[in-house]
């Protein structure tokens, strides 16, 4: 079909038409599709008041976009007046931006390795040019998230510590983002010993990437530290024999901060921000770090490597130390750090640890932009679980309980007392099943969260 009309219907309008009543009753989705005079009509049911959120707009748009794509509909036009009436609590610009963002994200496909599958997208059209800025804002937000999705969905033979920095250099070429790539000699010179230790078994040398963007030099420096383990076998402490394909997504934190930088730069945000990305591959080999070894960090702390599968915290520590060297006022690290956070919060939200005021602020931002967060505690008593007989502390807690909290506590050892810090554990939300604007692939979680939060603290 060449064209579709997307029409939001309230209950009274639906009840007037017996055919619509039957269509709606027979549809398990939030909308139904019918063919009228060789034209597709998408009839969207009235949204319950308690569900009238910006993310509901995005989820609806994504679901409709995917349905029309599957039906090979070339173009869709929004019946704008019905859309405004449905989501009247929000401004028209906010509604447009959210709808466009959800539509673009719902249209996303990663088909690079699918034989004889061609990309198809249903183009979305609006009447007039009144909302051109809002439409562009939605596209910018979606493109940044899709960039992070692409990074996470890539296979490890394509995306590794050698190629990842090259992709970032190419992405940010001719933009306001400055890219600095440190390879092994510079990493050794800067004594980033956590990175050097974790990568020892890989054939790929490690990298450390700094992405800096200054839209306003008067703003406080915000550091975004993202874990970039391009594949994690667990090292010598090998993971079990389950399907480890999604361990290519153990660089989800790195993807999140990269996408956040793209969003901030492309939108011309008035912020001062740097993304710090340690990039390694955690592989077993005769040169791999052995359990029991000790890492001496640049700040003088000694850490016993009791388990090589707890590697993310070891490289994040180097990123945090670098952030303190840059005198960042805010430090936000994000990573697929622990399976325990999934046991605590499931697959709908990530956990946030650290400064209490910032934790609740980022929760509110996540409720708005769809990257949902739940505040988690840091209980100092649990630090004793990291005790070591021959180092300052271990990377492996002695108790299996409160593993997500333990991960945050480990990283807190590297944070000076006068710094505002948040740790975000996104292990449970790195990938999704098909629903709303999500597909059966990487979510791109953290891009919008970090970008919006950076703007928030910069205000």
Secondary structure, DSSP 8 states (H G I E B T S, - for coil): --EEEEEE--HHHHHT-HHHHHHHHH-SSSEEEEEETTEEEEEE----GGG-SHHHHHHHHHHHHHHHHHTT--EEEE-HHHHHHHTTTS-HHHHHHHHHHHHHHHT----TT-TT------EEE-SSSTTHHHHHHHHHHHHHHHHHHHHHHS-TTTSSTTHHHHHHHHHTTTSS-EEEEE-HHHHHHTT-HHHHHHGGGSSS--EEEEEEEES-TTS-EEEEEEEEEEEE--TTS---SS--GGGGGTTHHHHHHHHHHHHHHHTT-S-EEEEEEEEEEE---TTS--TT-EEE-TTS-EEE-S-TT--HHHHHHHHHHHHHHTT-SEEEEEE---THHHHHHTTS-EEEEE-HHHHHHHHHHHHHHS--EEE----GGGGGGG--SSSSEESS-S-STTHHHHHHHHHHTTS-TTSEEEEEE-GGGSB--SBTTB-SSB--TTHHHHHHHHHHHH-
